[in-house]
Amino acid sequence: MKPKRLISLFLSLALAAGFAFPVLATGFSDVRPDAWYAEAVVWASEKGVMGGYGGGTFGPDESVTRAQFSAVLYRAAGSPAVNGQSRFPDVGASDAFAAAVGWASTEGLMNGYADGFFGRNDPVTRQQVAAILWRCAGSPVASGNADFSDVSQVSGYARTAVNWIGANGIMNADDNRFRPTDNATRAEIAASVRNYYDGMESENSGGKTLIAWFSRANNIDFDPNVDATTSASINLIDGNAVGNAKLLADMVQAAVGGDEFAIETTEKYPSGYRATTNQASAEQSAQAPPKLSTRVSNWEDYDTVILIYPCWWGGLPMPVRTFLEEYGFTGKTVLPLCTHEGSGMGGTQRELADACPGATVLTGLAVRGGSVSGAAANVENWLHNAGIFD
Ligand SMILES: Cc1cc2nc3c(=O)[nH]c(=O)nc-3n(C[C@H](O)[C@H](O)[C@H](O)COP(=O)(O)O)c2cc1C
């Protein structure tokens, strides 16, 4: 049994028996075992995500500064290595939370204010917590709505996030009021971060993960005399032509498991990089997606689809469009992983959101072709932040 289940079992039995609770049931003298946040506090403390104060207290009603909140999230994410210096004048390299702030800003979770400052001592508000956790989840573009009575008071930047957070039960509201501008308390932070991680775990534990990839290398009439020498993205491995998307697919599978699926066209593209690009351009201009020769037989088994593809002419390769048209994505979580030579994701994030109505399309990761072989840590970090693995 998981430790938190044991704790809740213990708490329920103790409650049922009408015990006067000893302080140590939660580890904190100011966290009663029957408090709504008790389990979350125990979770946060056991995971090393939030500690207590001196004297054995937790301070459940205290507010939390932005710097402290970055540290909570950073520890919950496993304290990953951080490159680079802080870009905020109010966060020095020697500050205890410098790594956490650096990480949160590099990941795009917490940005500074317009004046360039991070606002280290400003209390974090409930709508800020919602927005930041929503960004942790990859800023889902398609999700349900929450029916908070004060939703009109939520700032524009946090509107989608608050809807998402409520629809997914990550933050609660008293009397259906979200109270967006109230400072978040330590108890609320513990509960929402725990709910976020619990939700991500259960979202990703039920169904299986499909790693669907498309690469030029296995969709051409490979001619070693032409393609092995002139094609930037062809990696020759044991004499076989292996594309960058396939290398990424193997990387993802090594990290999270799941089933790989190669998207392959019925008609091969011509050998020679230029010839392929010409054909792809013609297909794209004519909006003529080619037919596919491969098919996922057990599509219903998958609830997460990690879609890996090269950027072609700033967008999705047309064969990937065919793939998207052939399956229903409602209820699925889609993670786009794009390899490119300078365009980044190009327009593919938006194309995917449009092509997968009813799916939760998370924020993708772009990896430049020449950097694929060294991208494992980056890819793992991205998957971790999306809650796909610990
Ligand atoms: C038809 C075609 C169009 C491309 N268009 C772009 C582009 O618009 N922007 C870009 O950064 N790279 C572009 N590339 C480069 C590929 O995205 C890049 O080399 C990628 O890493 C190849 O992945 P693969 O080996 O899995 O096919 C294009 C490549 C091809 C073949």
The ligand as an SDF file (V2000), in Angstrom:
LIG
                    3D

 31 33  0  0  0  0  0  0  0  0999 V2000
   10.3450   18.4780  -46.7920 C   0  0  0  0  0  0  0  0  0  0  0  0
   11.1490   19.1030  -45.7160 C   0  0  0  0  0  0  0  0  0  0  0  0
   10.8270   20.3680  -45.2620 C   0  0  0  0  0  0  0  0  0  0  0  0
   11.5220   20.9150  -44.1710 C   0  0  0  0  0  0  0  0  0  0  0  0
   11.1380   22.1290  -43.7000 N   0  0  0  0  0  0  0  0  0  0  0  0
   11.7470   22.6340  -42.5900 C   0  0  0  0  0  0  0  0  0  0  0  0
   11.3270   23.8650  -42.0360 C   0  0  0  0  0  0  0  0  0  0  0  0
   10.4110   24.5440  -42.5330 O   0  0  0  0  0  0  0  0  0  0  0  0
   11.9510   24.3240  -40.9360 N   0  0  0  0  0  0  0  0  0  0  0  0
   12.9730   23.6380  -40.3550 C   0  0  0  0  0  0  0  0  0  0  0  0
   13.4870   24.0860  -39.3330 O   0  0  0  0  0  0  0  0  0  0  0  0
   13.4010   22.4510  -40.8540 N   0  0  0  0  0  0  0  0  0  0  0  0
   12.8110   21.9320  -41.9670 C   0  0  0  0  0  0  0  0  0  0  0  0
   13.2200   20.7330  -42.4690 N   0  0  0  0  0  0  0  0  0  0  0  0
   14.2920   20.0070  -41.7870 C   0  0  0  0  0  0  0  0  0  0  0  0
   13.7590   18.8970  -40.8870 C   0  0  0  0  0  0  0  0  0  0  0  0
   12.6840   19.3580  -40.0940 O   0  0  0  0  0  0  0  0  0  0  0  0
   14.8730   18.3960  -39.9440 C   0  0  0  0  0  0  0  0  0  0  0  0
   16.0020   18.0280  -40.6970 O   0  0  0  0  0  0  0  0  0  0  0  0
   14.4320   17.2350  -39.0860 C   0  0  0  0  0  0  0  0  0  0  0  0
   15.3860   17.0580  -38.0410 O   0  0  0  0  0  0  0  0  0  0  0  0
   14.3010   15.9610  -39.8810 C   0  0  0  0  0  0  0  0  0  0  0  0
   13.7540   14.9260  -39.1250 O   0  0  0  0  0  0  0  0  0  0  0  0
   13.6600   13.4440  -39.6890 P   0  0  0  0  0  0  0  0  0  0  0  0
   15.0770   12.9800  -39.8550 O   0  0  0  0  0  0  0  0  0  0  0  0
   12.9620   12.6650  -38.6650 O   0  0  0  0  0  0  0  0  0  0  0  0
   12.9290   13.4840  -40.9900 O   0  0  0  0  0  0  0  0  0  0  0  0
   12.5820   20.1880  -43.5640 C   0  0  0  0  0  0  0  0  0  0  0  0
   12.9360   18.9510  -44.0800 C   0  0  0  0  0  0  0  0  0  0  0  0
   12.2420   18.3990  -45.1520 C   0  0  0  0  0  0  0  0  0  0  0  0
   12.6330   17.0680  -45.6730 C   0  0  0  0  0  0  0  0  0  0  0  0
  1  2  1  0
  2  3  1  0
  2 30  2  0
  3  4  2  0
  4  5  1  0
  4 28  1  0
  5  6  2  0
  6  7  1  0
  6 13  1  0
  7  8  2  0
  7  9  1  0
  9 10  1  0
 10 11  2  0
 10 12  1  0
 12 13  2  0
 13 14  1  0
 14 15  1  0
 14 28  1  0
 15 16  1  0
 16 17  1  0
 16 18  1  0
 18 19  1  0
 18 20  1  0
 20 21  1  0
 20 22  1  0
 22 23  1  0
 23 24  1  0
 24 25  2  0
 24 26  1  0
 24 27  1  0
 28 29  2  0
 29 30  1  0
 30 31  1  0
M  END
$$$$
